[in-house]
């Protein structure tokens, strides 16, 4: 097939680190990149062809992005999906579909979707305003309370083990789900194009920071047997197919102590659990996101070696302009890849970058991580 160059004008709703890491794939494919974000010189705006400054739910801003773009994709879920559905109905191309994004925005609706399509997930119930502690006791303790809308990077999640935990519950529309003990957290990235072609990456193992409730580091491939890994990929693909749209998706799982796989959540975009693919895979998640948007043949997801990716998050006790310590020593190490996101303000727990290590096995990578982890910090300029 003959393609006219440049290939396309890609618009991204949201200008965070995910859109920033999409830019190299756009540049390599002669695709112009326009970002919509309210923050001047947001992380992606620093490296894009153009930025529209506007709110992600603003009808005029979203329409302006559509007018400047041939295809729209997403950096996050918190967007004006209802507005985008109207624009999509007028012929604006969006990958994934705004209908799927709107469904995924609401985690309670996600869970009900999994139930409808017989996708295994942990038991759950919605919480009404009239619910009291007896409700969660009857459901079973411990359990996990999740905000229906808006939770991300550890926010909007609360574990309830006692009446004291209930007193600290989230005071927004929520649901509760069964706490899965002794589980391993896994994730699989899946890319799908309009023609139906689909590829999935090897499952990764996610080690979560219990204090921040967000990813500390991941290991690729996950330390699981090949049969379980294949089951996870097939279940991830089944989950993505159930949404009936092209795009890139991150599917998170719990692997129970009994060996069962339960789908936890899905993200309709690039995902933290796929950052290692930039260096560790034949085709990165970001290039396959672009290929899915352009309906081009998807690239190989094969791992080149073992990988470990650690998040760089803002240190406790500081805020302000970001400062990093330990970078010189880190750069002296072989096969270490640093990504800093260009965020102008650092606060405790905020994702500011990531580092990927490539090696021959997971144990060696964990040992290398431990050798520098306590010496590498990123923090704000001023004490709180």
TAFEN-V442007 format. One line per field, one symbol per residue. ss: DSSP state (H for helix, E for strand, L for the rest). phi: phi as a letter, one per 40 degrees, with the letter a starting at -180 (. if undefined). Layout:
# TAFEN-V442007
ss = ???
phi = ???
This chain:
# TAFEN-V442007
ss = LLLLLLLEEEEEELLLHHHHHHHHHHHHLLEEEEEEELLLLLLLLLLLLEEEELLLLLHHHHHHHHHLLLEEEELLLLLLHHHHHHHHHLLLEELLLHHHHHHHHEHHHHHHHHHHLLLLLLLEEEELLLLLHHHHHHHLLLEEEEELELLLLLLLEEEELLHHHHHLLLLLLEEEEELLLLLEEEEEEEEELLLLLEEELLLEEEEEELLLLEEEEEEELLLLLHHHHHHHHHHHHHHHHLLLLLEEEEEEEEELLLLLEEEEEEELLLLHHHLLHHHHELLLHHHHHHHHHHLLLLLLLLELLEEEEEEEEELLLEEEEEEEELHHHHHLLLLEEEEELLLLLELLLLEEEEEEEEELLHHHHHHHHHHHHHHLEEEEEEEL
phi = .cbcbccabbbbchbcccccccddccccbfbcbbbbaccdfcdcccbccabccaccbcdcccccccccbcbbbbcaccbccccccccccchccbbcccccccccdbcccdcccdcccfccacdaacbccccbccccccchbcabcbcdbgcafgcgbacbbacccccbccbbdabbbccbcfbbcbabcbbabcchcabbcddbcbbcccccfbdcabbbcccbccccccccccccccccdccgacibbbbcbbbcccgcbbccabbcadadcbcccdbcbdbcdcccccccccfcdcccccccicabbbcbbdccgbahdcbbbgcdccccccfbbbbbcgccbbbdgccbiabbbbacaccccccccccbdcbbbbaccbcc
